[in-house]
Amino acid sequence: MFSKEESKRLRQEFWISFGKSFPRKWILYNTKIKDVSFKFHFDTKQAKVSLDIECVRDQDRVHYFEKLISLKSILLTSVPELVIESNYQLANGKEISSLYTSLEGVSIHNKNTWQETMYFLKDNMSLFEEFWETYEDYIKS
């Protein structure tokens, strides 16, 4: 069991190490669509790379989600282990749409899983970004 301070230090150490290992500018929040973003996530149970649609207005969220679903076969070719959820509930209770891939059995508290996790995050975010750069204009329309 780790204290809050130890856990925070490990999280910081992981993300600093990840940034130094793969020093590049990721798209993340720079999709040019408000409330549509790419995210990295790593906790004590899994790592995840996602494309989240968090629009305040449900009709906007549905619009962008349907655009992405129309490209589902291409998305599954780009990111084979993709999970698609139109109604994904965040820990705070907020409902979003999310397309993600995850790596189970890794922990931010276990440095022995860090290298595998870093490559998972880098490789899958790169796949998401390649897809985005190809179909960005269509998704935005």
Helices and strands as residue ranges (DSSP letters): H 4-21, E 36-42, E 46-53, H 58-70, H 72-78, E 83-89, E 95-104, G 111-113, H 114-140
